[in-house]
Amino acid sequence: MFPIEISYRGFASSKALEERVYQEAEKLNRYFERIIFCRVVISAPHRHHNQGKVFHVNILLNLPGRETLVVNHEPEKNKGHEDAFVAIRDAFQSMERELEHSFKKMCDRRHVIDAQNRKRQLRGTVEKIFLQEGHGFAQGEDGVDYYFHENSVLNNAFSKLIVGDRVRFANEMGEKGPQVSSLTLVRSKSSKLENKQTENEIEKYHLYE
């Protein structure tokens, strides 16, 4: 499950509302499992003459490729949003539609990239690594972030990967977007730093000989 940050404005926090947010977010996770981060703001800024507080729900999602989706429900447009649970449900349903639209654009963009990169591997850099979850993201030389699973990393090198490592990989279009079919570690950032430290130590040694 991706990280979720929940904020309340104009009223006190609620355990029940928090649980509803996590329930709705879980649906998004099943729909699009590559979400990086979610921020939800629930506020009750308006009180009408013949109504109680009308709740306003704002959702922000961070996706691979530095893409951000935002849903901002205006409370005046739906009297049902006097119920915070209804407002949360409707906001997440809107976000699901945004995700569907974004995924379609990602697929269209990926088809163009596939035509350009067919029959050749890409070089890139490890952008994010989640060792415990068993996956990560590599940014290719084409500027696209590619999801990879630990099973796609050759030579059992997944546990050795760190952000900044140079890699080479074959890619394909998966059900959830651009992904890696096989990845090879080309140059380790940690090894480069170790070599640099060794060179500095040798240089110091010669200076004081």
C-alpha positions in Angstrom: 0.0 0.0 0.0 1.3 3.4 -0.9 1.9 6.1 1.8 -1.2 8.3 2.6 -1.2 11.6 4.4 -4.6 12.9 5.7 -5.3 16.4 6.9 -8.5 17.9 8.4 -9.5 21.5 8.2 -12.3 23.2 10.0 -13.1 20.2 12.2 -11.5 17.6 14.4 -9.8 14.5 13.0 -11.9 11.3 12.9 -10.8 7.7 13.1 -13.9 6.6 11.2 -13.1 9.0 8.3 -9.5 7.9 8.3 -10.6 4.3 7.9 -12.9 5.2 5.1 -10.1 7.0 3.3 -7.9 3.9 3.6 -10.7 1.7 2.3 -11.2 4.0 -0.8 -7.5 4.3 -1.4 -7.2 0.5 -1.4 -9.5 0.4 -4.4 -7.2 2.8 -6.2 -4.2 0.6 -5.3 -6.0 -2.5 -6.9 -6.8 -0.4 -9.9 -3.3 1.1 -10.4 -0.6 -0.5 -8.1 2.2 1.9 -9.0 0.9 4.9 -7.0 3.8 6.5 -5.1 2.1 8.8 -2.6 -1.4 10.1 -1.8 -2.4 13.3 0.1 -6.1 13.8 1.2 -7.4 17.0 2.7 -10.9 17.0 4.2 -12.3 20.4 5.1 -15.6 21.9 6.1 -15.2 25.6 5.2 -18.8 26.4 4.4 -22.1 26.5 6.4 -25.3 27.3 4.5 -28.5 28.8 5.9 -30.6 25.6 5.7 -27.7 23.1 5.8 -24.9 21.9 8.0 -21.3 21.9 7.0 -20.7 20.9 3.4 -17.5 18.9 3.2 -14.8 19.5 0.6 -12.3 16.7 -0.3 -9.1 17.3 -2.1 -7.0 14.3 -3.3 -3.4 14.5 -4.7 -1.7 11.4 -6.2 2.0 11.2 -7.2 2.6 8.7 -10.0 5.7 7.4 -11.7 7.3 9.8 -14.2 6.8 12.8 -11.8 3.1 12.9 -12.8 0.6 14.4 -10.3 -3.2 13.9 -10.4 -5.5 16.2 -8.4 -9.2 15.9 -7.6 -10.8 19.0 -6.0 -14.5 18.5 -5.3 -16.5 21.8 -4.9 -19.0 21.3 -2.0 -21.6 23.7 -3.5 -22.2 21.3 -6.4 -23.5 18.4 -4.3 -25.8 18.7 -1.3 -25.0 15.0 -0.5 -21.6 16.3 0.7 -23.1 17.3 4.0 -22.1 13.7 4.7 -18.3 13.5 4.9 -18.3 9.8 4.0 -20.3 10.6 0.8 -17.9 13.4 -0.1 -14.9 11.0 0.4 -16.5 8.3 -1.8 -17.3 10.7 -4.6 -13.8 12.2 -4.6 -12.1 8.8 -4.8 -14.5 7.8 -7.6 -13.4 10.9 -9.5 -9.8 10.1 -8.9 -10.4 6.6 -10.3 -11.6 8.2 -13.5 -8.5 10.4 -13.6 -6.3 7.4 -13.2 -8.1 5.6 -16.0 -7.5 8.7 -18.3 -3.9 9.0 -17.2 -3.2 5.3 -17.8 -4.7 5.6 -21.3 -2.4 8.5 -22.1 0.6 6.6 -20.6 -0.3 3.6 -22.9 -0.5 5.9 -26.0 2.8 7.5 -25.1 4.4 4.1 -24.5 3.3 2.9 -27.9 5.3 5.8 -29.5 8.3 5.0 -27.3 8.1 1.3 -28.2 8.3 2.2 -31.9 11.4 4.2 -31.3 13.2 1.7 -28.9 12.1 -1.6 -30.5 14.8 -4.2 -30.6 17.3 -2.3 -28.5 17.9 -2.0 -24.8 17.8 1.2 -22.8 20.4 2.6 -20.5 19.3 4.4 -17.4 19.6 5.0 -13.7 17.9 3.5 -10.6 15.5 6.2 -9.6 13.8 4.6 -6.6 14.3 1.3 -4.8 12.0 -0.5 -2.3 14.0 -3.4 -1.0 11.4 -4.8 1.4 8.6 -4.5 -1.2 10.8 -6.1 -3.9 10.5 -3.5 -6.6 11.8 -0.2 -7.8 11.9 2.3 -10.7 14.6 3.0 -13.3 14.6 6.2 -15.3 15.6 5.4 -18.9 17.6 7.6 -21.2 14.2 8.5 -22.9 13.1 10.2 -19.7 10.4 7.6 -18.8 10.3 5.9 -15.4 10.1 2.1 -15.7 8.8 -0.2 -13.0 10.9 -3.3 -12.3 10.3 -6.3 -10.0 13.2 -8.0 -8.2 12.7 -11.1 -10.4 13.5 -9.0 -13.5 17.0 -8.1 -12.1 19.7 -10.4 -13.5 22.5 -12.1 -11.5 20.6 -11.8 -8.2 21.7 -8.2 -8.0 18.4 -6.7 -6.7 19.6 -6.5 -3.1 22.7 -4.7 -4.2 20.9 -1.9 -6.1 21.0 1.6 -4.7 19.6 4.9 -6.1 22.0 6.3 -8.7 23.2 2.9 -10.0 23.7 2.8 -13.8 21.6 0.0 -15.4 20.8 -1.5 -18.8 17.3 -3.0 -19.4 14.8 -4.4 -21.8 11.4 -2.9 -21.5 7.8 -3.6 -22.4 4.3 -2.3 -21.8 2.7 -4.0 -18.8 -0.9 -3.9 -17.6 0.0 -1.0 -15.3 2.3 0.9 -17.6 6.0 0.9 -18.7 8.0 -1.9 -17.1 11.3 -3.7 -17.2 11.5 -7.3 -18.5 15.1 -7.8 -17.6 17.6 -5.4 -16.0 21.4 -5.6 -15.7 23.6 -3.6 -13.3 26.2 -1.8 -15.3 27.9 0.4 -12.7 27.4 0.6 -9.0 27.3 4.0 -7.5 28.6 2.6 -4.2 31.6 0.9 -6.0 32.4 4.2 -7.7 32.5 6.0 -4.4 34.7 3.3 -2.9 37.1 3.4 -5.8 37.2 7.2 -5.4 38.0 6.9 -1.7 40.7 4.4 -2.5 42.3 6.7 -5.1 42.3 9.5 -2.5 44.0 7.3 0.1 46.7 6.3 -2.4 47.2 9.9 -3.4 47.6 10.9 0.3 50.1 8.0 0.8 52.3 9.2 -2.0 52.2 12.8 -0.8 53.6 11.8 2.6 56.1 9.2 1.4 
